[in-house]
Amino acid sequence: MQPYSHERLSKLLASPQTLSPSAKTKRQEDNQAKPGKEREPHVPEGNEIHRFAKLHTATFVGKTICVESPNGRFTGAALLSGRKLKSVIAHGKHLAYDFGRDCKLHIHLGRFGDFTEGKMPFPEVKGILRMRWSTATDWLELRGATDVSVYSDAQWQAVEARLGADPLAPHADPAPGIAYIRKANTPIAALLMDQTVFAGIGNIYRAELLYRARQNPFARGKDVPEKTLNALWRDAVMLMPDGMVDRRIVTTRAKDRPHPKGKAQRHEVHYVYRRHGQPCFVCGTLIQRIDLAGRTLYWCPTCQPGEAPAPRKRKAPRLE
């Protein structure tokens, strides 16, 4: 996958929301359940990873970076400090920061990782700070990531080789993933979370894409028509770039919302995700939830007809 071009960057950064410090807080609020409801931890999906790649490209590429590890847990900091950042690459939920000379910083945020950034000087260190870097004008902090490692070019290529097509990558080919699904006995809802099938789709997009396709989430992959699989891919390609701009994942169509005019209100941004026990916007049936593939799946039994399996432990998908 190629690094981002300046032309593509300019389209994203043209929006003032992109660099707004409040954009993340607002996006998280929009994706939360109503007060008093159970909440899953926020997990970055491909839209957020690609957004970080573009933002960090604009701020740090071409500059010499001072890299530190305040808590001492990133032992590769000394290998990178003083080098010039050449490019930032995103594939699915993985980030690679290319410092040249067979040296790439690999970051996987996992379920709890997050970046904060700002203008120099540094703020006071708070919490467990895995990595901090800076230029003369800007700083970046990373906390809670699953992996922060220095990779060789070959190691990064191996990561990309095992990942599926990324809906946010130009000219990505979904054909291998679709071919795999068409032979699989695994439920389509689990397959969409398998990062070796399609990279970057997480729990929000999984649930919402299936609803928008009116697809039974429990159907075996091989029983889902190829036409539907192609439609799911096209819908992901259409929806996910919008989530890069302001980190706000909105999947509902205006005509289906209780308030169809204007910007989607906080509790109208999703059809099913975290809306269990609430009426479907389209048919009025109560949204259901069940544990599937290691995560909570949300669906509408009327709009997505099909028998749900009895709750049982399932093998977790390859959530790379």
C-alpha positions in Angstrom: 0.0 0.0 0.0 1.4 3.4 -1.0 1.8 6.3 1.4 -0.7 9.2 1.2 -0.3 11.7 -1.6 -0.4 15.5 -0.9 -3.4 15.7 -3.1 -5.4 13.2 -1.0 -4.1 15.0 2.2 -5.4 18.3 1.1 -8.9 17.1 0.6 -9.0 15.8 4.2 -7.3 18.7 5.8 -9.4 21.2 4.0 -12.1 20.6 6.7 -11.6 22.6 9.9 -13.1 19.8 11.8 -10.1 17.6 11.0 -7.7 19.4 13.3 -10.3 20.4 15.9 -9.2 19.2 19.4 -12.9 18.6 20.3 -13.5 16.4 17.3 -12.5 13.2 19.1 -14.5 13.9 22.2 -17.6 14.6 20.1 -17.1 11.5 18.0 -16.8 9.4 21.1 -20.0 10.9 22.6 -21.9 10.3 19.4 -20.9 6.6 19.4 -21.8 6.0 23.1 -25.0 4.6 24.4 -27.4 6.7 26.3 -26.5 7.5 29.9 -27.0 4.5 32.1 -26.6 2.0 29.3 -23.8 -0.6 29.2 -20.8 0.5 27.1 -18.1 -1.4 25.3 -14.7 0.3 25.2 -14.2 2.4 22.2 -12.0 0.5 19.6 -10.5 2.4 16.7 -11.6 1.2 13.3 -10.0 1.7 10.0 -11.4 5.2 9.5 -9.6 6.4 12.6 -6.3 4.7 11.7 -6.3 6.3 8.3 -7.1 9.7 9.8 -4.1 9.4 12.1 -2.0 8.5 9.2 -3.0 11.6 7.2 -2.8 13.9 10.2 0.7 12.7 11.2 1.8 12.9 7.5 0.8 16.5 7.4 2.5 17.4 10.8 5.6 15.3 10.9 6.7 13.9 7.5 9.9 15.4 6.3 10.9 16.5 9.8 13.5 15.2 12.2 11.8 13.6 15.2 12.9 13.3 18.8 11.5 10.1 20.1 11.2 9.2 23.8 9.6 6.6 26.0 8.8 8.2 29.3 7.7 4.9 30.9 10.6 3.0 29.4 8.4 0.4 27.7 9.2 1.3 24.1 12.8 0.2 23.9 13.1 1.2 20.2 12.9 4.9 20.9 16.7 5.4 20.7 16.7 3.7 17.3 14.4 6.3 15.9 15.3 9.5 17.7 17.1 12.0 15.4 15.9 10.4 12.2 13.7 12.1 9.6 10.2 10.7 9.1 9.7 9.8 5.4 6.1 8.6 5.3 3.2 7.2 7.2 1.3 4.2 6.0 -2.0 2.7 7.1 -3.4 -0.7 6.3 -6.6 -1.7 8.1 -5.9 -1.1 11.8 -2.1 -1.0 11.5 0.2 2.0 11.2 3.8 2.1 9.9 6.0 5.2 10.2 8.8 4.9 7.7 12.1 6.3 9.1 14.2 4.9 6.2 17.2 2.5 6.3 15.0 -0.6 6.8 13.4 1.0 9.9 9.6 1.3 10.3 7.8 2.1 13.6 4.8 -0.3 13.7 1.8 0.7 15.9 -1.4 -1.2 16.5 -3.7 0.7 18.9 -5.7 -2.4 19.8 -8.7 -1.8 22.1 -7.2 0.9 24.4 -4.5 2.7 22.4 -4.8 6.4 21.5 -2.8 9.4 20.4 -2.9 12.9 21.6 -1.1 15.8 19.8 -0.5 19.5 20.1 1.9 22.4 19.7 5.1 22.7 21.8 5.9 23.0 24.6 5.1 19.6 26.0 2.2 19.3 28.5 2.9 17.7 31.9 3.2 14.0 31.6 0.1 12.2 32.8 -0.8 8.6 33.0 1.3 5.7 31.5 3.0 7.3 28.5 4.4 4.7 26.2 5.9 7.0 23.5 6.4 10.7 23.0 7.9 12.4 20.1 8.4 16.0 19.0 9.8 18.5 16.5 10.6 22.1 17.2 6.9 23.0 16.8 4.7 19.9 17.5 4.4 17.0 19.9 2.7 13.6 19.8 1.9 11.2 22.6 0.8 7.5 22.6 -0.8 5.6 25.4 -2.3 2.1 25.7 -1.3 0.6 22.3 -1.2 -3.1 21.8 2.0 -3.0 19.9 4.7 -0.3 19.5 7.7 -1.9 17.8 10.5 -1.2 15.3 10.0 -3.4 12.2 12.3 -4.1 9.2 10.8 -3.5 5.8 10.4 -7.3 5.5 8.4 -7.5 8.7 6.0 -4.7 7.6 5.6 -6.4 4.2 4.6 -9.6 6.1 2.0 -7.7 8.0 0.5 -6.3 4.8 0.6 -9.7 3.1 -1.6 -11.3 5.7 -4.2 -8.5 5.8 -7.2 -8.3 3.5 -8.2 -5.5 1.2 -8.7 -2.2 2.9 -11.9 -0.2 1.9 -9.9 3.0 2.5 -7.1 2.1 0.2 -7.3 3.4 -3.4 -7.8 0.6 -5.9 -8.1 -2.1 -3.2 -9.3 -5.4 -4.6 -12.0 -7.2 -2.6 -12.1 -10.2 -4.9 -9.8 -12.5 -2.7 -11.9 -11.7 0.4 -15.2 -12.3 -1.3 -13.9 -15.6 -2.7 -12.9 -16.7 0.8 -16.3 -15.7 2.2 -18.1 -17.7 -0.6 -16.5 -20.9 0.7 -16.8 -20.3 4.4 -19.2 -21.9 6.9 -18.5 -19.1 9.4 -21.3 -16.5 9.9 -20.9 -13.4 7.7 -20.9 -11.2 10.9 -17.8 -13.0 12.1 -16.1 -12.9 8.7 -16.5 -9.1 8.4 -14.4 -8.8 11.6 -11.7 -11.1 10.3 -8.9 -8.7 9.3 -7.4 -11.2 6.8 -10.7 -11.0 4.8 -11.2 -7.2 4.9 -8.9 -4.9 6.8 -10.2 -2.0 8.9 -13.8 -3.0 9.4 -14.6 -3.1 13.2 -17.6 -3.7 15.3 -19.5 -0.5 14.4 -19.1 -0.8 10.7 -19.7 -4.6 10.8 -23.1 -4.2 12.4 -24.1 -1.1 10.4 -23.1 -2.5 7.0 -25.0 -5.7 7.6 -28.1 -3.7 8.6 -27.9 -1.4 5.6 -27.7 -4.5 3.4 -30.7 -6.1 5.2 -28.4 -9.1 5.6 -29.0 -11.8 8.2 -25.8 -11.6 10.3 -25.9 -15.3 11.2 -26.0 -16.6 7.6 -23.0 -18.7 6.6 -20.6 -16.8 4.3 -21.1 -19.3 1.5 -24.9 -18.7 1.7 -24.6 -14.9 1.2 -25.0 -14.0 -2.5 -22.0 -12.6 -4.3 -24.1 -9.6 -5.3 -24.7 -8.8 -1.6 -21.0 -9.2 -0.7 -20.0 -6.8 -3.5 -22.7 -4.4 -2.2 -21.3 -4.6 1.3 -17.8 -3.8 0.0 -19.1 -0.8 -2.0 -21.0 0.5 1.0 -17.9 0.3 3.2 -15.9 2.2 0.5 -18.6 4.9 0.5 -19.1 5.2 4.3 -15.7 4.9 5.8 -14.0 8.0 4.3 -16.6 10.2 5.9 -15.6 8.8 9.3 -12.0 10.0 8.6 -13.0 13.7 8.4 -14.4 14.3 11.9 -14.0 10.8 13.5 -17.8 10.6 13.6 -19.3 7.4 12.2 -22.7 8.2 10.8 -24.4 5.3 9.0 -28.1 6.3 9.0 -29.8 7.8 6.0 -31.6 11.0 6.7 -35.0 9.7 5.6 -34.8 7.0 8.3 -34.0 9.2 11.2 -36.6 10.6 13.6 -35.3 14.0 12.7 -34.6 13.8 9.0 -33.6 17.4 8.6 -30.1 18.7 9.4 -27.2 16.9 10.9 -27.8 13.5 12.5 -28.5 13.9 16.3 -26.4 12.1 18.8 -28.7 9.0 19.1 -29.5 8.9 15.4 -26.1 8.1 14.0 -26.4 4.3 14.0 -29.2 1.9 13.0 -28.3 -0.9 15.4 -24.9 -0.4 17.0 -25.4 0.0 20.8 -29.1 0.5 20.3 -30.2 -2.8 21.9 -33.7 -2.6 23.5 -34.6 0.5 21.4 -36.9 0.4 18.4 -35.6 0.1 14.9 -35.8 3.4 13.0 -37.3 1.7 10.0 -39.7 -1.0 11.4 -40.0 -0.4 15.1 -38.8 -3.8 16.2 -36.5 -3.8 19.3 -32.9 -4.0 18.4 -31.2 -7.2 19.7 -27.6 -8.1 20.7 -25.6 -11.2 21.1 -21.9 -12.1 21.6 -20.5 -13.3 18.3 -16.8 -13.7 17.3 -15.6 -12.2 20.6 -17.6 -9.0 20.3 -21.1 -7.8 20.8 -23.2 -8.0 17.6 -26.3 -5.8 17.2 -29.1 -6.5 14.7 -32.8 -6.0 13.9 -34.7 -9.3 13.8 -37.2 -7.9 11.3 -35.1 -6.0 8.9 -32.4 -8.8 9.1 -34.5 -12.0 9.4 -32.7 -15.2 10.4 -32.5 -17.4 13.4 -29.9 -16.3 16.0 -27.6 -19.1 17.4 -27.8 -20.1 21.0 -25.2 -18.2 23.0 -22.0 -20.1 23.2 -18.2 -19.6 23.2 -16.8 -19.0 19.7 -13.3 -18.9 18.4 -12.2 -15.3 18.1 -11.6 -14.0 14.6 -8.2 -12.7 13.4 -8.5 -9.2 14.8 -5.2 -8.0 13.5 
